[in-house]
Amino acid sequence: MKWRTILFAGLAGALAGYTVSRKRNEWISPEKALNLLKEKASEQYTITGAWILVNREETRVHNLPHTVYKGGFSHSKQGSAVHYEFLVDASTGTLLQLEAK
């Protein structure tokens, strides 16, 4: 192999590795996380209001470390409101915990 081919392959591999590692550390916005949650939750709940904290927090869910957004929503049930609080994974938007309050 020519030295240029080896150099080009090494640079391409380094660029691909950098891109993959950079993607792993990106966070979704709190607004996107809230919209994802509301979209899924609206299949089961009648959402009348929702909120989310814009700062990410480190916490443990089922004894596993996660970076999360905390939030909540209100659900109208037979004329009265039921309030729920949730934890959403900050990198994927996956619902990790949902509790009625």
Sequence and secondary structure as in RCSB ss.txt:
>XXXX:A:sequence
MKWRTILFAGLAGALAGYTVSRKRNEWISPEKALNLLKEKASEQYTITGAWILVNREETRVHNLPHTVYKGGFSH
SKQGSAVHYEFLVDASTGTLLQLEAK
>XXXX:A:secstr
  HHHHHHHHHHHHHHHHHHHHHHT    HHHHHHHHHHHHTTT  EEEEEE SS EEEEETTEEEEEEEEEEEE
EETTEEEEEEEEEETTT  EEEEEE 
